[in-house]
């Protein structure tokens, strides 16, 4: 849920110019969302791999 909300906010970010938004903070936020997404994907792949191994046992 956290990753989903983060990705949604990145997709719909209006990319306002510097006088209206802290660009450094926005970039840090984007990087954090990217890391959360990568970790989520790693965990889901591990979960499905474990489930696949359990089914074949």
C-alpha positions, 0 to 999 in steps of 0.5 A, a space after each residue: 500500500 505504501 509503495 502504491 501510494 508513493 508511485 501514484 504521487 510520483 506519476 501525478 506530480 505536476 513537476 512544478 518549477 523551483 520557486 513553487 516546490 523544493 526540488 531537492 526534497 522532491 528528488 529525494 522523495 522520488 529516490 525513496 519511492 524507487 527504493 521502496 518499489 525495488 524492495 517490494 518487488 524483491 520481497 514479492 518475487 521471493 514470496 512467489 518463489 517460496 510458494 512455488 517451491 512449497 507446491 512442488 514439495 
